[in-house]
Amino acid sequence: MDDAARVIISVLKQLDCAAPLWGTYHYAGHEATTPLALGQAILTEARALHPLAIEAPTAQAHAARPDAAEEPQHAVLACKKILHTFGIKPRAWRAALPGLLDRFYRHG
């Protein structure tokens, strides 16, 4: 949450200065990952804090996905565009995950 707020405020400050920036930006943290690996990491950390009903996400063939025509086959969650456009340096998401989930389960 703290990191997301930091990024949103940084983007808004630059847009408030009438910077000619537009587009869709993705922010996830320092290490590029796949949606599957992100889900697996979240579940691994969450399982240590709270019982979960789901076992684990499983890989699925790209062609079997309903969004296969729109989504690239080898896509990753990365932050290059937001770094190059806004100069926002990503932080390590894996290191922040345990604390984020701990706050979620204590206050959620």
C-alpha positions as CSV (number, residue, x, y, z in Angstrom):
1,M,0.0,0.0,0.0
2,D,2.7,2.5,0.9
3,D,4.6,1.8,-2.3
4,A,1.4,2.1,-4.4
5,A,0.6,5.5,-2.8
6,R,4.2,6.7,-3.4
7,V,3.9,5.8,-7.1
8,I,0.4,7.4,-7.6
9,I,1.5,10.6,-5.9
10,S,4.6,10.8,-8.1
11,V,2.6,10.3,-11.2
12,L,0.0,12.9,-10.1
13,K,2.7,15.5,-9.3
14,Q,4.1,15.2,-12.8
15,L,0.7,15.3,-14.4
16,D,-0.1,18.4,-12.3
17,C,2.9,20.2,-13.9
18,A,1.2,19.7,-17.3
19,A,3.7,17.1,-18.4
20,P,2.7,15.7,-21.8
21,L,2.4,12.1,-20.5
22,W,-0.3,9.6,-21.4
23,G,-0.8,5.9,-21.7
24,T,-1.4,2.8,-19.7
25,Y,1.3,2.1,-17.1
26,H,1.9,-1.0,-15.0
27,Y,3.6,-0.9,-11.6
28,A,4.4,-4.1,-9.7
29,G,7.8,-3.7,-8.1
30,H,11.4,-4.4,-8.9
31,E,11.4,-8.0,-10.1
32,A,9.5,-8.7,-13.3
33,T,7.3,-11.8,-12.8
34,T,4.4,-13.6,-14.5
35,P,0.8,-13.5,-13.1
36,L,1.2,-17.2,-12.2
37,A,4.4,-16.7,-10.2
38,L,2.9,-13.7,-8.5
39,G,-0.2,-15.7,-7.5
40,Q,2.0,-18.5,-6.2
41,A,4.2,-16.1,-4.1
42,I,1.1,-14.4,-2.6
43,L,-0.5,-17.8,-1.7
44,T,2.7,-19.1,-0.2
45,E,3.1,-16.0,2.1
46,A,-0.6,-15.9,2.9
47,R,-0.8,-19.5,3.8
48,A,1.8,-18.9,6.6
49,L,-0.6,-16.3,8.1
50,H,-4.1,-17.6,7.5
51,P,-5.7,-20.9,6.4
52,L,-6.7,-20.8,2.7
53,A,-9.3,-22.7,0.8
54,I,-7.3,-22.6,-2.5
55,E,-4.5,-25.0,-3.0
56,A,-2.4,-23.3,-5.6
57,P,-2.9,-21.6,-9.0
58,T,-2.0,-23.9,-11.9
59,A,-0.5,-23.1,-15.2
60,Q,-2.8,-23.0,-18.2
61,A,-2.0,-23.2,-21.9
62,H,-2.1,-19.7,-23.5
63,A,-4.4,-20.9,-26.3
64,A,-6.9,-22.3,-23.7
65,R,-7.4,-18.8,-22.1
66,P,-10.5,-16.8,-23.1
67,D,-8.3,-13.7,-23.5
68,A,-5.6,-15.4,-25.6
69,A,-6.4,-13.1,-28.6
70,E,-5.8,-10.0,-26.6
71,E,-3.0,-11.0,-24.3
72,P,0.6,-11.7,-25.4
73,Q,1.7,-15.3,-24.9
74,H,4.9,-14.5,-23.0
75,A,3.8,-11.4,-21.0
76,V,5.4,-10.4,-17.8
77,L,4.5,-7.9,-15.1
78,A,7.3,-5.3,-15.3
79,C,7.9,-1.6,-14.7
80,K,10.1,-0.4,-17.5
81,K,7.6,2.0,-19.0
82,I,6.8,3.8,-15.7
83,L,10.5,4.0,-14.9
84,H,11.4,5.5,-18.3
85,T,8.4,7.9,-18.4
86,F,8.1,9.1,-14.9
87,G,11.5,8.1,-13.4
88,I,9.8,6.1,-10.7
89,K,12.1,3.4,-9.4
90,P,10.4,0.2,-8.4
91,R,11.0,-1.4,-5.1
92,A,11.3,-5.1,-4.4
93,W,7.8,-6.6,-4.2
94,R,8.9,-9.9,-2.8
95,A,10.5,-8.3,0.2
96,A,7.4,-6.2,0.9
97,L,4.9,-9.1,0.5
98,P,5.1,-10.6,4.0
99,G,4.5,-7.2,5.7
100,L,1.6,-6.3,3.3
101,L,-0.2,-9.6,3.9
102,D,0.4,-9.4,7.7
103,R,-1.3,-5.9,7.7
104,F,-4.1,-7.3,5.5
105,Y,-4.9,-10.2,7.8
106,R,-4.5,-8.1,11.0
107,H,-6.7,-5.2,9.8
108,G,-8.8,-6.7,7.0
